[in-house]
Amino acid sequence: MKFKYSLLVIVLLFFYLKETNAQDLKTENVFLITLDGLRWQELFGGADSTLITDMDFVKDTTELKSFFWKETAKERREIIFPFLWEKFGNEGQIYGNRWLGNNVNCTNVFWFSYPGYSEILTGYSDPDITSNKKIYNSNKTVLEFFNDKKEFKGKVGAFASWDVFPFIINDKRSGIPTNAGFRIAEGDDLTDAEKYLNKLQPTVPSPWSSVRLDAFTHNYALEYIEKESPRLLYISYGETDDFAHDGRYDHYLKSAHQTDKWIKELWDYVQSHPQYKDKTTFVITTDHGRGAYPNPKGEWKSHGKTYKGSNSIWMMAMGPDTPALGEVKTAGQLWQNQVAKTVAKFLGHEYEGDRYECGKVVNDMFENEK
């Protein structure tokens, strides 16, 4: 009898401590953001000296150097990503500088987009996802996990430039509003800005058949935030990957720089609204890395399991519950499959994958957790 009583006390204490920990978190909203195929080399080292002067990949090397070249890697990276390095580099955490032995990797073995995004959003790699085909994901994502909860219902949304995202998120099953590819804003209460974007998007040719320009993704997302005040929002910017595939290093750098400005705009917005101010965490990462350069020349354009380095990624977070470590310079290893469970913990919930075991929470992103 005494044993049963002691066991009951332990169980109740466990759930009490678990609930207390959730209540102690200040985060009430999470913005999960990805930059498709952005290399860790540019994030941590700025413009690549071998690429910025290569006229096979840059139309005007003089112009590009005037924008993005400085003598030190620290200066170069801060030119491309001034907001990320000013804010996340001082008030948040940035992981993945492999020059310092701080590694972040995919666990999936394919190292391209659908497997990577599914791993980010579900918390595990699915060996059955072997292509970028438009097949509805049989795995439930962390977005769906929250959208199924009463307190989050209707407060989860997704915006992406790539038109495969409705399939990755499985918007038909999950019910998550997913504005991706060349979709327009829908509904009876469209803002003037949404109406204008709906009119403008079909008139602006995209260089790619399956990816729209990120300006539309970003501004549709901004309007959605103002109207719906989501608690969990996913935004996927896509241009960096496609400009890299095109071999346009100049456009790749300029797109990365512009995305930094858009992330700043999102952060400034949430810090100016009572629902979000000091109650919102940003988690940012990428779906895959890219091949090495210059051996063989041009390998940076591609990725996949035949391109060495394509599983090398990065991750960052900033918010009211995250200690200000800045760039993490100690040797270590994080994994892509840790994102989903970490996002869920920020929102006070424990998330488990529905088919495979999830990666662990990145505990260093939380105060008093190791």
Secondary structure as GFF3:
##gff-version 3
##sequence-region A 1 370
A	DSSP	alpha_helix	2	24	.	.	.	ID=ss1
A	DSSP	beta_strand	29	35	.	.	.	ID=ss2
A	DSSP	alpha_helix	40	45	.	.	.	ID=ss3
A	DSSP	alpha_helix	61	68	.	.	.	ID=ss4
A	DSSP	alpha_helix	73	80	.	.	.	ID=ss5
A	DSSP	alpha_helix	82	83	.	.	.	ID=ss6
A	DSSP	pi_helix	84	88	.	.	.	ID=ss7
A	DSSP	alpha_helix	89	91	.	.	.	ID=ss8
A	DSSP	beta_strand	93	95	.	.	.	ID=ss9
A	DSSP	three_ten_helix	98	100	.	.	.	ID=ss10
A	DSSP	beta_strand	102	105	.	.	.	ID=ss11
A	DSSP	alpha_helix	113	122	.	.	.	ID=ss12
A	DSSP	alpha_helix	142	147	.	.	.	ID=ss13
A	DSSP	beta_strand	156	160	.	.	.	ID=ss14
A	DSSP	alpha_helix	165	169	.	.	.	ID=ss15
A	DSSP	alpha_helix	171	174	.	.	.	ID=ss16
A	DSSP	beta_strand	178	180	.	.	.	ID=ss17
A	DSSP	alpha_helix	192	200	.	.	.	ID=ss18
A	DSSP	three_ten_helix	201	203	.	.	.	ID=ss19
A	DSSP	alpha_helix	214	228	.	.	.	ID=ss20
A	DSSP	beta_strand	232	237	.	.	.	ID=ss21
A	DSSP	alpha_helix	239	245	.	.	.	ID=ss22
A	DSSP	alpha_helix	249	270	.	.	.	ID=ss23
A	DSSP	beta_strand	280	285	.	.	.	ID=ss24
A	DSSP	three_ten_helix	299	301	.	.	.	ID=ss25
A	DSSP	beta_strand	315	318	.	.	.	ID=ss26
A	DSSP	beta_strand	326	327	.	.	.	ID=ss27
A	DSSP	beta_strand	332	335	.	.	.	ID=ss28
A	DSSP	three_ten_helix	336	338	.	.	.	ID=ss29
A	DSSP	alpha_helix	339	346	.	.	.	ID=ss30
A	DSSP	three_ten_helix	363	365	.	.	.	ID=ss31
###
